[in-house]
């Protein structure tokens, strides 16, 4: 398993619950020009 | 943004549950859903036994390049202060061009990444290292 550091972040598109509670499709490319923290976690209702 | 293999219905319920009741509350960032593990696999953070995602965190810069990653096994919670420090370090580097030496935190000196720069940094900061 190699590190992704220094590579382009793999692009993705996913259904998401937004800060206002609505459901939308989020593309990583929507955030071009901004830094993004992406954090994976195992399961809702666990700690992160 | 956060991401797990849960569906958006579960995310929505988790958001609508307050922290004292075991939820995450109305967080001000998107919660993404990856039920088919496609993104989990792209980022190489699949926990083989459970097929959940490991606790992997990635900082992606303005150009879309991964600048930082840390991946914890399931029992090990992460340190959000460390991620914020790394975000500050990246912004410092982007603004000043200097690099952030070991133990750097906001307000501390950066370093020029040359032999002379390292020597200068060490002589200036010897007392605090």
Backbone of each chain as nested JSON, in Angstrom:
{
  "chains": [
    {"id": "A", "residues": [
      {"number": 1, "name": "UNK", "atoms": {"N": [0.857, -1.197, 0.0], "CA": [0.0, 0.0, 0.0], "C": [0.88, 1.229, 0.0]}},
      {"number": 2, "name": "UNK", "atoms": {"N": [0.777, 2.028, -1.071], "CA": [1.649, 3.197, -1.181], "C": [0.9, 4.448, -0.74]}},
      {"number": 3, "name": "UNK", "atoms": {"N": [1.656, 5.45, -0.327], "CA": [1.057, 6.706, 0.131], "C": [0.529, 7.493, -1.062]}},
      {"number": 4, "name": "UNK", "atoms": {"N": [-0.552, 8.221, -0.841], "CA": [-1.105, 9.081, -1.889], "C": [-0.437, 10.451, -1.892]}},
      {"number": 5, "name": "UNK", "atoms": {"N": [0.31, 10.733, -0.828], "CA": [0.958, 12.048, -0.712], "C": [1.815, 12.307, -1.946]}},
      {"number": 6, "name": "UNK", "atoms": {"N": [1.702, 13.505, -2.451], "CA": [2.331, 14.061, -3.66], "C": [1.604, 13.681, -4.941]}},
      {"number": 7, "name": "UNK", "atoms": {"N": [0.596, 12.797, -4.856], "CA": [-0.208, 12.474, -6.036], "C": [-1.465, 13.331, -6.07]}},
      {"number": 8, "name": "UNK", "atoms": {"N": [-2.081, 13.412, -7.239], "CA": [-3.41, 14.009, -7.364], "C": [-4.383, 13.174, -6.539]}},
      {"number": 9, "name": "UNK", "atoms": {"N": [-5.243, 13.821, -5.795], "CA": [-6.253, 13.099, -5.029], "C": [-7.215, 12.421, -6.01]}},
      {"number": 10, "name": "UNK", "atoms": {"N": [-7.487, 11.125, -5.831], "CA": [-8.431, 10.452, -6.73], "C": [-9.775, 11.195, -6.731]}},
      {"number": 11, "name": "UNK", "atoms": {"N": [-10.296, 11.473, -7.924], "CA": [-11.553, 12.222, -7.994], "C": [-12.715, 11.301, -7.659]}},
      {"number": 12, "name": "UNK", "atoms": {"N": [-13.774, 11.867, -7.139], "CA": [-14.947, 11.069, -6.781], "C": [-16.186, 11.935, -6.803]}},
      {"number": 13, "name": "UNK", "atoms": {"N": [-17.305, 11.235, -6.794], "CA": [-18.619, 11.857, -6.736], "C": [-19.438, 10.994, -5.787]}},
      {"number": 14, "name": "UNK", "atoms": {"N": [-20.161, 11.63, -4.847], "CA": [-20.91, 10.834, -3.869], "C": [-22.141, 11.597, -3.412]}},
      {"number": 15, "name": "UNK", "atoms": {"N": [-23.166, 10.852, -3.024], "CA": [-24.326, 11.455, -2.364], "C": [-23.894, 11.896, -0.97]}},
      {"number": 16, "name": "UNK", "atoms": {"N": [-24.386, 13.053, -0.531], "CA": [-23.943, 13.585, 0.751], "C": [-25.066, 14.325, 1.449]}},
      {"number": 17, "name": "UNK", "atoms": {"N": [-24.994, 14.348, 2.777], "CA": [-25.851, 15.223, 3.575], "C": [-25.054, 16.495, 3.835]}},
      {"number": 18, "name": "UNK", "atoms": {"N": [-25.628, 17.628, 3.421], "CA": [-24.924, 18.907, 3.457], "C": [-25.13, 19.6, 4.808]}},
      {"number": 19, "name": "UNK", "atoms": {"N": [-24.357, 20.672, 5.073], "CA": [-24.505, 21.393, 6.35], "C": [-25.935, 21.87, 6.63]}},
      {"number": 20, "name": "UNK", "atoms": {"N": [-26.722, 22.124, 5.589], "CA": [-28.118, 22.557, 5.822], "C": [-29.076, 21.373, 5.93]}},
      {"number": 21, "name": "UNK", "atoms": {"N": [-28.535, 20.154, 5.921], "CA": [-29.369, 18.959, 6.101], "C": [-29.948, 18.385, 4.824]}},
      {"number": 22, "name": "UNK", "atoms": {"N": [-29.735, 19.067, 3.694], "CA": [-30.268, 18.54, 2.426], "C": [-29.323, 17.489, 1.856]}},
      {"number": 23, "name": "UNK", "atoms": {"N": [-29.856, 16.666, 0.944], "CA": [-29.025, 15.668, 0.266], "C": [-28.609, 16.21, -1.095]}},
      {"number": 24, "name": "UNK", "atoms": {"N": [-27.315, 16.105, -1.395], "CA": [-26.796, 16.583, -2.679], "C": [-25.686, 15.666, -3.158]}},
      {"number": 25, "name": "UNK", "atoms": {"N": [-25.349, 15.8, -4.429], "CA": [-24.168, 15.106, -4.95], "C": [-22.958, 16.007, -4.748]}},
      {"number": 26, "name": "UNK", "atoms": {"N": [-21.905, 15.451, -4.154], "CA": [-20.661, 16.194, -3.957], "C": [-19.591, 15.598, -4.87]}},
      {"number": 27, "name": "UNK", "atoms": {"N": [-18.947, 16.462, -5.65], "CA": [-17.788, 16.049, -6.454], "C": [-16.552, 16.692, -5.843]}},
      {"number": 28, "name": "UNK", "atoms": {"N": [-15.453, 15.949, -5.773], "CA": [-14.226, 16.558, -5.252], "C": [-13.88, 17.797, -6.081]}},
      {"number": 29, "name": "UNK", "atoms": {"N": [-14.149, 17.728, -7.391], "CA": [-13.791, 18.845, -8.284], "C": [-14.569, 20.129, -7.958]}},
      {"number": 30, "name": "UNK", "atoms": {"N": [-15.693, 20.009, -7.221], "CA": [-16.425, 21.219, -6.789], "C": [-15.54, 22.083, -5.887]}},
      {"number": 31, "name": "UNK", "atoms": {"N": [-14.527, 21.492, -5.298], "CA": [-13.701, 22.187, -4.296], "C": [-12.354, 22.633, -4.845]}},
      {"number": 32, "name": "UNK", "atoms": {"N": [-12.2, 22.573, -6.174], "CA": [-10.983, 23.071, -6.814], "C": [-10.723, 24.502, -6.344]}},
      {"number": 33, "name": "UNK", "atoms": {"N": [-9.49, 24.811, -5.948], "CA": [-9.182, 26.164, -5.463], "C": [-9.313, 26.31, -3.956]}},
      {"number": 34, "name": "UNK", "atoms": {"N": [-9.806, 25.248, -3.288], "CA": [-9.883, 25.265, -1.816], "C": [-9.174, 24.018, -1.291]}},
      {"number": 35, "name": "UNK", "atoms": {"N": [-8.626, 24.143, -0.085], "CA": [-8.083, 22.945, 0.563], "C": [-9.25, 22.116, 1.097]}},
      {"number": 36, "name": "UNK", "atoms": {"N": [-9.081, 20.804, 1.078], "CA": [-10.131, 19.879, 1.543], "C": [-9.526, 18.904, 2.543]}},
      {"number": 37, "name": "UNK", "atoms": {"N": [-10.194, 18.747, 3.696], "CA": [-9.856, 17.655, 4.615], "C": [-10.91, 16.565, 4.395]}},
      {"number": 38, "name": "UNK", "atoms": {"N": [-10.452, 15.394, 3.985], "CA": [-11.342, 14.254, 3.737], "C": [-11.044, 13.216, 4.801]}},
      {"number": 39, "name": "UNK", "atoms": {"N": [-12.032, 12.874, 5.626], "CA": [-11.757, 11.862, 6.644], "C": [-12.747, 10.713, 6.581]}},
      {"number": 40, "name": "UNK", "atoms": {"N": [-12.184, 9.531, 6.48], "CA": [-12.964, 8.29, 6.466], "C": [-13.169, 7.821, 7.896]}},
      {"number": 41, "name": "UNK", "atoms": {"N": [-14.332, 7.255, 8.158], "CA": [-14.592, 6.651, 9.467], "C": [-15.43, 5.402, 9.243]}},
      {"number": 42, "name": "UNK", "atoms": {"N": [-15.374, 4.46, 10.188], "CA": [-15.979, 3.144, 9.929], "C": [-17.496, 3.169, 9.803]}},
      {"number": 43, "name": "UNK", "atoms": {"N": [-18.155, 3.888, 10.693], "CA": [-19.6, 3.703, 10.797], "C": [-20.192, 4.914, 11.496]}},
      {"number": 44, "name": "UNK", "atoms": {"N": [-21.358, 5.36, 11.062], "CA": [-22.091, 6.376, 11.825], "C": [-22.337, 5.834, 13.229]}},
      {"number": 45, "name": "UNK", "atoms": {"N": [-22.515, 6.722, 14.177], "CA": [-22.757, 6.366, 15.577], "C": [-21.567, 5.66, 16.226]}},
      {"number": 46, "name": "UNK", "atoms": {"N": [-20.356, 5.934, 15.681], "CA": [-19.116, 5.559, 16.383], "C": [-18.327, 6.85, 16.554]}},
      {"number": 47, "name": "UNK", "atoms": {"N": [-17.179, 6.796, 17.203], "CA": [-16.328, 7.987, 17.259], "C": [-15.603, 8.133, 15.93]}},
      {"number": 48, "name": "UNK", "atoms": {"N": [-15.067, 9.328, 15.672], "CA": [-14.38, 9.538, 14.396], "C": [-12.864, 9.502, 14.583]}}
    ]},
    {"id": "B", "residues": [
      {"number": 1, "name": "UNK", "atoms": {"N": [-14.575, 17.254, 4.923], "CA": [-15.788, 16.463, 4.761], "C": [-15.561, 15.052, 5.294]}},
      {"number": 2, "name": "UNK", "atoms": {"N": [-16.633, 14.468, 5.831], "CA": [-16.539, 13.113, 6.352], "C": [-17.128, 12.118, 5.372]}},
      {"number": 3, "name": "UNK", "atoms": {"N": [-16.683, 10.888, 5.428], "CA": [-17.19, 9.869, 4.515], "C": [-17.173, 8.498, 5.192]}},
      {"number": 4, "name": "UNK", "atoms": {"N": [-18.264, 7.759, 5.011], "CA": [-18.313, 6.37, 5.491], "C": [-19.159, 5.56, 4.521]}},
      {"number": 5, "name": "UNK", "atoms": {"N": [-19.247, 4.268, 4.786], "CA": [-20.013, 3.379, 3.907], "C": [-21.516, 3.44, 4.197]}},
      {"number": 6, "name": "UNK", "atoms": {"N": [-21.916, 4.206, 5.197], "CA": [-23.332, 4.317, 5.543], "C": [-24.109, 5.033, 4.439]}},
      {"number": 7, "name": "UNK", "atoms": {"N": [-25.418, 4.79, 4.373], "CA": [-26.22, 5.529, 3.392], "C": [-26.577, 6.917, 3.937]}},
      {"number": 8, "name": "UNK", "atoms": {"N": [-27.119, 7.746, 3.074], "CA": [-27.39, 9.132, 3.477], "C": [-28.495, 9.199, 4.538]}},
      {"number": 9, "name": "UNK", "atoms": {"N": [-29.375, 8.199, 4.556], "CA": [-30.423, 8.177, 5.582], "C": [-29.792, 8.041, 6.967]}},
      {"number": 10, "name": "UNK", "atoms": {"N": [-28.805, 7.16, 7.068], "CA": [-28.086, 6.991, 8.332], "C": [-27.326, 8.271, 8.699]}},
      {"number": 11, "name": "UNK", "atoms": {"N": [-26.662, 8.886, 7.703], "CA": [-25.94, 10.145, 7.951], "C": [-26.9, 11.198, 8.513]}},
      {"number": 12, "name": "UNK", "atoms": {"N": [-28.075, 11.272, 7.883], "CA": [-29.061, 12.259, 8.279], "C": [-29.493, 12.041, 9.731]}},
      {"number": 13, "name": "UNK", "atoms": {"N": [-29.737, 10.793, 10.096], "CA": [-30.135, 10.475, 11.475], "C": [-29.01, 10.801, 12.455]}},
      {"number": 14, "name": "UNK", "atoms": {"N": [-27.785, 10.496, 12.053], "CA": [-26.621, 10.743, 12.916], "C": [-26.478, 12.237, 13.184]}},
      {"number": 15, "name": "UNK", "atoms": {"N": [-26.703, 13.036, 12.12], "CA": [-26.628, 14.507, 12.23], "C": [-27.747, 15.065, 13.097]}},
      {"number": 16, "name": "UNK", "atoms": {"N": [-28.899, 14.392, 13.03], "CA": [-30.056, 14.9, 13.777], "C": [-30.043, 14.442, 15.235]}},
      {"number": 17, "name": "UNK", "atoms": {"N": [-29.047, 13.639, 15.596], "CA": [-28.907, 13.173, 16.973], "C": [-27.839, 14.024, 17.645]}},
      {"number": 18, "name": "UNK", "atoms": {"N": [-28.171, 14.566, 18.817], "CA": [-27.218, 15.448, 19.488], "C": [-26.033, 14.648, 20.028]}},
      {"number": 19, "name": "UNK", "atoms": {"N": [-24.961, 15.336, 20.329], "CA": [-23.746, 14.664, 20.799], "C": [-23.998, 13.884, 22.107]}},
      {"number": 20, "name": "UNK", "atoms": {"N": [-24.689, 14.485, 23.104], "CA": [-24.929, 13.713, 24.333], "C": [-25.757, 12.442, 24.099]}},
      {"number": 21, "name": "UNK", "atoms": {"N": [-26.522, 12.437, 23.011], "CA": [-27.336, 11.252, 22.701], "C": [-26.623, 10.29, 21.751]}},
      {"number": 22, "name": "UNK", "atoms": {"N": [-25.345, 10.533, 21.518], "CA": [-24.567, 9.592, 20.707], "C": [-24.505, 9.946, 19.24]}},
      {"number": 23, "name": "UNK", "atoms": {"N": [-25.01, 11.129, 18.876], "CA": [-24.923, 11.557, 17.476], "C": [-23.711, 12.434, 17.257]}},
      {"number": 24, "name": "UNK", "atoms": {"N": [-23.659, 13.086, 16.09], "CA": [-22.544, 13.995, 15.804], "C": [-23.038, 15.44, 15.807]}},
      {"number": 25, "name": "UNK", "atoms": {"N": [-24.391, 15.617, 15.799], "CA": [-24.952, 16.965, 15.786], "C": [-24.878, 17.567, 14.399]}},
      {"number": 26, "name": "UNK", "atoms": {"N": [-25.306, 18.835, 14.296], "CA": [-25.427, 19.465, 12.981], "C": [-24.08, 20.001, 12.511]}},
      {"number": 27, "name": "UNK", "atoms": {"N": [-23.222, 19.095, 12.112], "CA": [-21.873, 19.481, 11.677], "C": [-21.957, 20.342, 10.427]}},
      {"number": 28, "name": "UNK", "atoms": {"N": [-20.999, 21.25, 10.309], "CA": [-21.013, 22.224, 9.211], "C": [-20.106, 21.793, 8.064]}},
      {"number": 29, "name": "UNK", "atoms": {"N": [-20.066, 20.513, 7.815], "CA": [-19.358, 20.004, 6.636], "C": [-20.174, 18.843, 6.079]}},
      {"number": 30, "name": "UNK", "atoms": {"N": [-20.004, 18.521, 4.801], "CA": [-20.789, 17.447, 4.204], "C": [-20.379, 16.072, 4.745]}},
      {"number": 31, "name": "UNK", "atoms": {"N": [-21.375, 15.187, 4.862], "CA": [-21.125, 13.778, 5.201], "C": [-21.436, 12.96, 3.946]}},
      {"number": 32, "name": "UNK", "atoms": {"N": [-20.399, 12.345, 3.391], "CA": [-20.535, 11.631, 2.123], "C": [-20.805, 10.156, 2.362]}},
      {"number": 33, "name": "UNK", "atoms": {"N": [-21.488, 9.568, 1.41], "CA": [-21.894, 8.174, 1.51], "C": [-21.176, 7.349, 0.436]}},
      {"number": 34, "name": "UNK", "atoms": {"N": [-20.574, 6.237, 0.86], "CA": [-19.804, 5.387, -0.071], "C": [-20.216, 3.923, 0.107]}},
      {"number": 35, "name": "UNK", "atoms": {"N": [-21.497, 3.608, -0.145], "CA": [-21.988, 2.257, 0.152], "C": [-21.286, 1.154, -0.648]}},
      {"number": 36, "name": "UNK", "atoms": {"N": [-20.835, 1.45, -1.863], "CA": [-20.171, 0.406, -2.663], "C": [-18.653, 0.381, -2.449]}},
      {"number": 37, "name": "UNK", "atoms": {"N": [-18.156, 1.177, -1.498], "CA": [-16.731, 1.186, -1.124], "C": [-15.823, 1.67, -2.251]}},
      {"number": 38, "name": "UNK", "atoms": {"N": [-16.389, 2.306, -3.27], "CA": [-15.556, 2.726, -4.409], "C": [-14.509, 3.75, -3.967]}},
      {"number": 39, "name": "UNK", "atoms": {"N": [-14.944, 4.743, -3.188], "CA": [-14.015, 5.811, -2.777], "C": [-13.074, 5.279, -1.695]}},
      {"number": 40, "name": "UNK", "atoms": {"N": [-13.619, 4.452, -0.801], "CA": [-12.796, 3.814, 0.237], "C": [-11.643, 3.045, -0.411]}},
      {"number": 41, "name": "UNK", "atoms": {"N": [-11.936, 2.336, -1.499], "CA": [-10.894, 1.587, -2.201], "C": [-9.923, 2.516, -2.934]}},
      {"number": 42, "name": "UNK", "atoms": {"N": [-10.461, 3.579, -3.541], "CA": [-9.594, 4.534, -4.259], "C": [-8.531, 5.113, -3.325]}},
      {"number": 43, "name": "UNK", "atoms": {"N": [-8.922, 5.335, -2.068], "CA": [-8.009, 5.936, -1.093], "C": [-7.291, 4.882, -0.255]}},
      {"number": 44, "name": "UNK", "atoms": {"N": [-7.565, 3.599, -0.599], "CA": [-6.812, 2.497, 0.005], "C": [-6.991, 2.416, 1.526]}},
      {"number": 45, "name": "UNK", "atoms": {"N": [-8.228, 2.587, 2.0], "CA": [-8.473, 2.572, 3.438], "C": [-9.554, 1.558, 3.829]}},
      {"number": 46, "name": "UNK", "atoms": {"N": [-9.689, 0.49, 3.034], "CA": [-10.683, -0.537, 3.375], "C": [-10.16, -1.435, 4.501]}},
      {"number": 47, "name": "UNK", "atoms": {"N": [-10.986, -1.628, 5.526], "CA": [-10.679, -2.61, 6.579], "C": [-11.222, -3.944, 6.091]}},
      {"number": 48, "name": "UNK", "atoms": {"N": [-10.315, -4.868, 5.775], "CA": [-10.69, -6.09, 5.048], "C": [-11.751, -6.91, 5.775]}},
      {"number": 49, "name": "UNK", "atoms": {"N": [-11.599, -7.031, 7.096], "CA": [-12.458, -7.939, 7.839], "C": [-13.9, -7.435, 7.916]}},
      {"number": 50, "name": "UNK", "atoms": {"N": [-14.066, -6.155, 8.193], "CA": [-15.421, -5.61, 8.372], "C": [-15.96, -4.974, 7.091]}},
      {"number": 51, "name": "UNK", "atoms": {"N": [-15.094, -4.698, 6.132], "CA": [-15.373, -3.893, 4.928], "C": [-15.849, -2.469, 5.263]}},
      {"number": 52, "name": "UNK", "atoms": {"N": [-15.574, -2.018, 6.47], "CA": [-15.751, -0.605, 6.801], "C": [-14.493, 0.139, 6.334]}},
      {"number": 53, "name": "UNK", "atoms": {"N": [-14.535, 1.475, 6.448], "CA": [-13.319, 2.25, 6.166], "C": [-12.498, 2.398, 7.443]}},
      {"number": 54, "name": "UNK", "atoms": {"N": [-11.198, 2.34, 7.294], "CA": [-10.287, 2.685, 8.384], "C": [-10.408, 4.182, 8.683]}},
      {"number": 55, "name": "UNK", "atoms": {"N": [-9.801, 4.614, 9.785], "CA": [-9.838, 6.039, 10.133], "C": [-8.72, 6.758, 9.373]}},
      {"number": 56, "name": "UNK", "atoms": {"N": [-8.978, 7.004, 8.107], "CA": [-7.984, 7.647, 7.241], "C": [-8.325, 9.11, 7.042]}},
      {"number": 57, "name": "UNK", "atoms": {"N": [-7.328, 9.989, 7.196], "CA": [-7.538, 11.427, 6.995], "C": [-6.576, 11.923, 5.926]}},
      {"number": 58, "name": "UNK", "atoms": {"N": [-7.092, 12.744, 5.029], "CA": [-6.299, 13.25, 3.911], "C": [-6.469, 14.757, 3.816]}},
      {"number": 59, "name": "UNK", "atoms": {"N": [-5.357, 15.463, 3.627], "CA": [-5.426, 16.894, 3.336], "C": [-5.071, 17.087, 1.872]}},
      {"number": 60, "name": "UNK", "atoms": {"N": [-6.032, 17.654, 1.126], "CA": [-5.884, 17.877, -0.315], "C": [-5.751, 19.386, -0.521]}},
      {"number": 61, "name": "UNK", "atoms": {"N": [-4.72, 19.813, -1.248], "CA": [-4.493, 21.258, -1.386], "C": [-5.352, 21.867, -2.495]}},
      {"number": 62, "name": "UNK", "atoms": {"N": [-5.188, 23.173, -2.698], "CA": [-6.023, 23.918, -3.643], "C": [-5.929, 23.375, -5.059]}},
      {"number": 63, "name": "UNK", "atoms": {"N": [-4.781, 22.792, -5.386], "CA": [-4.585, 22.247, -6.739], "C": [-5.052, 20.799, -6.858]}},
      {"number": 64, "name": "UNK", "atoms": {"N": [-5.514, 20.21, -5.745], "CA": [-5.994, 18.831, -5.811], "C": [-4.92, 17.8, -5.514]}},
      {"number": 65, "name": "UNK", "atoms": {"N": [-3.788, 18.236, -4.98], "CA": [-2.704, 17.309, -4.64], "C": [-2.801, 16.915, -3.164]}},
      {"number": 66, "name": "UNK", "atoms": {"N": [-2.592, 15.62, -2.875], "CA": [-2.608, 15.16, -1.489], "C": [-1.317, 15.622, -0.811]}},
      {"number": 67, "name": "UNK", "atoms": {"N": [-1.445, 16.368, 0.285], "CA": [-0.282, 16.913, 0.994], "C": [-0.002, 16.185, 2.295]}},
      {"number": 68, "name": "UNK", "atoms": {"N": [-0.997, 15.463, 2.801], "CA": [-0.856, 14.821, 4.118], "C": [-1.841, 13.674, 4.191]}},
      {"number": 69, "name": "UNK", "atoms": {"N": [-1.429, 12.568, 4.786], "CA": [-2.378, 11.503, 5.074], "C": [-1.975, 10.805, 6.345]}},
      {"number": 70, "name": "UNK", "atoms": {"N": [-2.958, 10.331, 7.09], "CA": [-2.686, 9.505, 8.257], "C": [-3.825, 8.491, 8.325]}},
      {"number": 71, "name": "UNK", "atoms": {"N": [-3.474, 7.24, 8.553], "CA": [-4.471, 6.162, 8.564], "C": [-4.339, 5.385, 9.858]}},
      {"number": 72, "name": "UNK", "atoms": {"N": [-5.424, 5.363, 10.647], "CA": [-5.438, 4.63, 11.914], "C": [-6.301, 3.382, 11.786]}},
      {"number": 73, "name": "UNK", "atoms": {"N": [-5.911, 2.339, 12.502], "CA": [-6.771, 1.163, 12.596], "C": [-8.017, 1.523, 13.423]}},
      {"number": 74, "name": "UNK", "atoms": {"N": [-9.025, 0.671, 13.348], "CA": [-10.337, 1.019, 13.898], "C": [-10.333, 1.451, 15.366]}},
      {"number": 75, "name": "UNK", "atoms": {"N": [-9.532, 0.822, 16.262], "CA": [-9.644, 1.224, 17.668], "C": [-8.991, 2.557, 18.011]}},
      {"number": 76, "name": "UNK", "atoms": {"N": [-8.285, 3.165, 17.066], "CA": [-7.438, 4.315, 17.384], "C": [-8.041, 5.605, 16.843]}},
      {"number": 77, "name": "UNK", "atoms": {"N": [-8.581, 6.404, 17.732], "CA": [-9.171, 7.688, 17.348], "C": [-8.102, 8.666, 16.896]}},
      {"number": 78, "name": "UNK", "atoms": {"N": [-8.529, 9.65, 16.102], "CA": [-7.505, 10.55, 15.553], "C": [-7.385, 11.833, 16.377]}},
      {"number": 79, "name": "UNK", "atoms": {"N": [-6.39, 12.643, 16.031], "CA": [-6.122, 13.885, 16.748], "C": [-6.461, 15.053, 15.826]}},
      {"number": 80, "name": "UNK", "atoms": {"N": [-7.621, 15.675, 16.049], "CA": [-8.056, 16.751, 15.153], "C": [-7.136, 17.968, 15.276]}},
      {"number": 81, "name": "UNK", "atoms": {"N": [-6.548, 18.178, 16.468], "CA": [-5.614, 19.307, 16.617], "C": [-4.406, 19.138, 15.707]}},
      {"number": 82, "name": "UNK", "atoms": {"N": [-3.979, 17.902, 15.522], "CA": [-2.841, 17.653, 14.627], "C": [-3.228, 17.965, 13.179]}},
      {"number": 83, "name": "UNK", "atoms": {"N": [-4.445, 17.594, 12.784], "CA": [-4.869, 17.942, 11.416], "C": [-4.916, 19.461, 11.249]}},
      {"number": 84, "name": "UNK", "atoms": {"N": [-5.425, 20.176, 12.252], "CA": [-5.496, 21.641, 12.146], "C": [-4.094, 22.249, 12.072]}},
      {"number": 85, "name": "UNK", "atoms": {"N": [-3.153, 21.663, 12.831], "CA": [-1.762, 22.132, 12.768], "C": [-1.202, 21.949, 11.363]}},
      {"number": 86, "name": "UNK", "atoms": {"N": [-1.508, 20.798, 10.751], "CA": [-1.022, 20.533, 9.392], "C": [-1.644, 21.504, 8.39]}},
      {"number": 87, "name": "UNK", "atoms": {"N": [-2.931, 21.813, 8.573], "CA": [-3.581, 22.8, 7.7], "C": [-2.88, 24.153, 7.853]}},
      {"number": 88, "name": "UNK", "atoms": {"N": [-2.598, 24.554, 9.091], "CA": [-1.862, 25.805, 9.328], "C": [-0.48, 25.758, 8.679]}},
      {"number": 89, "name": "UNK", "atoms": {"N": [0.178, 24.619, 8.786], "CA": [1.53, 24.471, 8.215], "C": [1.482, 24.606, 6.698]}},
      {"number": 90, "name": "UNK", "atoms": {"N": [0.484, 24.001, 6.073], "CA": [0.351, 24.093, 4.614], "C": [0.098, 25.543, 4.204]}},
      {"number": 91, "name": "UNK", "atoms": {"N": [-0.775, 26.23, 4.944], "CA": [-1.064, 27.632, 4.61], "C": [0.174, 28.497, 4.809]}},
      {"number": 92, "name": "UNK", "atoms": {"N": [0.936, 28.214, 5.87], "CA": [2.177, 28.949, 6.13], "C": [3.14, 28.766, 4.959]}},
      {"number": 93, "name": "UNK", "atoms": {"N": [3.292, 27.521, 4.54], "CA": [4.202, 27.219, 3.427], "C": [3.734, 27.899, 2.142]}},
      {"number": 94, "name": "UNK", "atoms": {"N": [2.413, 27.859, 1.881], "CA": [1.885, 28.47, 0.659], "C": [2.09, 29.988, 0.672]}},
      {"number": 95, "name": "UNK", "atoms": {"N": [1.974, 30.609, 1.849], "CA": [2.091, 32.062, 1.932], "C": [3.539, 32.535, 1.922]}},
      {"number": 96, "name": "UNK", "atoms": {"N": [4.403, 31.817, 2.638], "CA": [5.761, 32.324, 2.859], "C": [6.832, 31.572, 2.071]}},
      {"number": 97, "name": "UNK", "atoms": {"N": [6.486, 30.407, 1.529], "CA": [7.477, 29.634, 0.787], "C": [8.439, 28.878, 1.683]}},
      {"number": 98, "name": "UNK", "atoms": {"N": [8.529, 29.294, 2.971], "CA": [9.404, 28.574, 3.895], "C": [8.764, 27.245, 4.26]}},
      {"number": 99, "name": "UNK", "atoms": {"N": [9.571, 26.339, 4.808], "CA": [9.034, 25.043, 5.227], "C": [8.835, 25.059, 6.741]}},
      {"number": 100, "name": "UNK", "atoms": {"N": [8.023, 24.105, 7.208], "CA": [7.683, 24.028, 8.625], "C": [8.47, 22.89, 9.252]}},
      {"number": 101, "name": "UNK", "atoms": {"N": [9.471, 23.22, 10.081], "CA": [10.313, 22.168, 10.662], "C": [9.56, 21.354, 11.722]}},
      {"number": 102, "name": "UNK", "atoms": {"N": [10.233, 20.318, 12.215], "CA": [9.649, 19.437, 13.232], "C": [9.122, 20.254, 14.395]}},
      {"number": 103, "name": "UNK", "atoms": {"N": [7.926, 19.937, 14.841], "CA": [7.365, 20.592, 16.007], "C": [6.842, 21.998, 15.743]}},
      {"number": 104, "name": "UNK", "atoms": {"N": [6.81, 22.395, 14.449], "CA": [6.309, 23.728, 14.122], "C": [4.849, 23.865, 14.55]}},
      {"number": 105, "name": "UNK", "atoms": {"N": [4.486, 25.056, 15.018], "CA": [3.08, 25.387, 15.229], "C": [2.908, 26.861, 14.89]}},
      {"number": 106, "name": "UNK", "atoms": {"N": [1.657, 27.307, 14.663], "CA": [1.436, 28.696, 14.24], "C": [2.112, 29.685, 15.186]}},
      {"number": 107, "name": "UNK", "atoms": {"N": [2.786, 30.695, 14.623], "CA": [3.497, 31.693, 15.418], "C": [4.984, 31.399, 15.508]}},
      {"number": 108, "name": "UNK", "atoms": {"N": [5.365, 30.147, 15.244], "CA": [6.793, 29.794, 15.291], "C": [7.457, 30.074, 13.941]}},
      {"number": 109, "name": "UNK", "atoms": {"N": [8.785, 30.132, 13.984], "CA": [9.546, 30.432, 12.78], "C": [9.495, 29.284, 11.786]}},
      {"number": 110, "name": "UNK", "atoms": {"N": [9.478, 29.652, 10.503], "CA": [9.679, 28.672, 9.438], "C": [11.163, 28.543, 9.168]}},
      {"number": 111, "name": "UNK", "atoms": {"N": [11.478, 27.755, 8.148], "CA": [12.879, 27.477, 7.857], "C": [13.057, 27.486, 6.337]}},
      {"number": 112, "name": "UNK", "atoms": {"N": [14.201, 27.988, 5.882], "CA": [14.519, 27.896, 4.455], "C": [15.157, 26.529, 4.201]}},
      {"number": 113, "name": "UNK", "atoms": {"N": [14.64, 25.766, 3.225], "CA": [15.097, 24.376, 3.069], "C": [16.432, 24.253, 2.333]}},
      {"number": 114, "name": "UNK", "atoms": {"N": [17.458, 24.889, 2.889], "CA": [18.814, 24.736, 2.359], "C": [19.72, 24.444, 3.556]}},
      {"number": 115, "name": "UNK", "atoms": {"N": [20.937, 24.02, 3.312], "CA": [21.871, 23.74, 4.409], "C": [22.066, 24.995, 5.259]}},
      {"number": 116, "name": "UNK", "atoms": {"N": [22.202, 26.173, 4.592], "CA": [22.375, 27.437, 5.316], "C": [21.114, 27.755, 6.128]}},
      {"number": 117, "name": "UNK", "atoms": {"N": [19.964, 27.51, 5.526], "CA": [18.696, 27.791, 6.199], "C": [18.521, 26.939, 7.443]}},
      {"number": 118, "name": "UNK", "atoms": {"N": [18.893, 25.676, 7.341], "CA": [18.78, 24.769, 8.495], "C": [19.722, 25.24, 9.606]}},
      {"number": 119, "name": "UNK", "atoms": {"N": [20.962, 25.601, 9.217], "CA": [21.938, 26.055, 10.217], "C": [21.445, 27.32, 10.904]}},
      {"number": 120, "name": "UNK", "atoms": {"N": [20.906, 28.24, 10.117], "CA": [20.39, 29.496, 10.67], "C": [19.235, 29.206, 11.638]}},
      {"number": 121, "name": "UNK", "atoms": {"N": [18.323, 28.311, 11.213], "CA": [17.163, 27.973, 12.048], "C": [17.607, 27.357, 13.373]}},
      {"number": 122, "name": "UNK", "atoms": {"N": [18.589, 26.458, 13.284], "CA": [19.059, 25.768, 14.493], "C": [19.765, 26.746, 15.435]}},
      {"number": 123, "name": "UNK", "atoms": {"N": [20.566, 27.666, 14.875], "CA": [21.262, 28.605, 15.771], "C": [20.278, 29.595, 16.389]}},
      {"number": 124, "name": "UNK", "atoms": {"N": [19.23, 29.972, 15.637], "CA": [18.225, 30.903, 16.18], "C": [17.347, 30.251, 17.238]}},
      {"number": 125, "name": "UNK", "atoms": {"N": [17.124, 28.937, 17.1], "CA": [16.106, 28.289, 17.922], "C": [16.66, 27.225, 18.854]}},
      {"number": 126, "name": "UNK", "atoms": {"N": [18.002, 27.19, 18.994], "CA": [18.636, 26.127, 19.784], "C": [18.051, 26.041, 21.19]}},
      {"number": 127, "name": "UNK", "atoms": {"N": [17.711, 27.197, 21.782], "CA": [17.235, 27.198, 23.168], "C": [15.856, 26.578, 23.322]}},
      {"number": 128, "name": "UNK", "atoms": {"N": [15.067, 26.609, 22.256], "CA": [13.689, 26.129, 22.389], "C": [13.494, 24.733, 21.809]}},
      {"number": 129, "name": "UNK", "atoms": {"N": [14.573, 24.11, 21.326], "CA": [14.421, 22.78, 20.715], "C": [14.695, 21.674, 21.734]}}
    ]}
  ]
}
